[in-house]
Amino acid sequence: MRFAYRSAYWAARVWWFIRRPQTFGAVVALWNDGRILLVQTSYRRCYTLPGGFMKSGETAAEAASRELAEELQLFIPPAALKLGWCGSRRFESREDTVTICEVLLDAPPAIRVDGRELMRADWKTPTEARSMVLLPHVRDYLAGR
């Protein structure tokens, strides 16, 4: 299954290189006790936040909520997510616009990493996170924290 994720990712990278599309993603910054949940996928070496691409007609909060449920089996309604950061940058041969939704949790939830798409999930302080290899939008988000 990991091979399928890696293959799909590299096929997408080739497609993006040829087409130079504009993409829209939504991710979730889960905060608990001053720590943020970072995840590492099977197809990238860097850390990011749980989330993914927005589907046509979805709001950022809807996409973030859906992706969180798909990736971590964690169900947080879109209305509970607030806007944390939004920005665009040239990344992987595409104009990538990412919206980061935030939620502050009273207690850390049980996190299930499937070992297929997601390989790791770790709670980190902003200082610890900034010392890691992060996707650009996560680095930008954490820069002011």
N, C-alpha and C positions, 0 to 999 in steps of 0.2 A: 504494500500500500504506500509506503514511503517513496518507493521508486516512482509510483504513479504521480504523487504530489510533485516530486522533483521534476519529472518529465513535463508535466503540465505547466509548471512554473517556467521552465526554460523555453517551452514552446510559446508561452505568452510573451516572454522577453524578446524572442525573435519577431513575433507579430508586432509588438510595440515598436521595435526598431524600424520595421518596414512602414508601419502606419502612422507612428508618432501621435497617438490618440490623446484625448483628454479623459482622465479617469477620475472617479469620485469614490472616496472611501469613508468609512465611519468606524471608529474604534472607541473603546471604553477605557477610561482611567478609573480603575477600582482603587479606592483609598480606604485604608483602615489603620488607625493608630499611627499616622504619619508615614505610612509605607504604601507604595504603589505596586500593583501586581503586573509584572512583566512576563511575557511569554516568548518562547523560542520555537519557531516552526521547523519542520523537517527539511524545508527547502531553502532556508536562509540561515546564515551563521549568526546574524545579529538578533538582538532582542527588540521586541515591539510590544504593543498593547493588543489585547484580544479584539478582533474585528475583521473587517474585510470590505469588499466592494459593495456599493449601494445598488440596489435593483431599481429599474425604472419605476417612478412613481413613489418610491420610498423617501421618507424624511431621513435625515441623519440619525435621529434618535431611534426610529423604527429599524433601520439597518443595523445600528449598533446593538440594539436589544436582540434582534434576530441572530446576529453573529455570535453574541455572547452565549445564547442558548445552544447554538450549533456547536461551538468550539469547546465550551466548558460545562454545558448542561446547567448553566446558571441563568435563572429567569428573573430579569429585572424589567418592569414595564417601561416603555418609552417615556411616559410622563415622569418617571422618577429620575431620568437622566437630565443633567443640565449641560449647557454649552460650556466647554472648558477652553477650547482653542480651535481655530480654523485657519488653514493656510494652503497656499499652492506653491509648488516648486517643480522644476524639471527633475525627474527621477526615473531611472531605468528607461530612458528614451520616450518618456511620456510626460505630459503636463498633469501632475498628480495633485488633486485637491483633497485634503483630508480634514475631516471634522472629528475632533476629540470630544466625546461626551464624558462627563464626570459623575461619579456617585460616591458618597461617603457611607461606608458600611459600619454598623455598630460592632460587628464581630466578623472575623474572617470566615468566609463560606468554605465549605468543602470543595476543593478544586479537583476535578478529574481530568487528567491529561491522557489523551487516547493513545499516545505513542505512534500515531500515524501522521496527522497534520501537526499537532503540537507535541513537542518533545519535553519541554520544561515549563514550569510556572513558578516564579519566585517572587516573594514580597521583598521590596527593597526601599530604603530611604531614598529621597531624591539625590543625596550626595553619592550613595552607593550606585545608583542607577546611572548618574552622569559619568562614572568611571568605566562603564560597560560600553560595548559596541552596540549602538542603538540605531534604529532607522531614523532618518533625518527629521521627520515630523515629531517623533518622540523626543529627540534631543531639543528641538525648538520649543516644544511644550514645557519641558523641564528646565529650560534655561532661566526662566524667571522664578524658579522655586528654590 
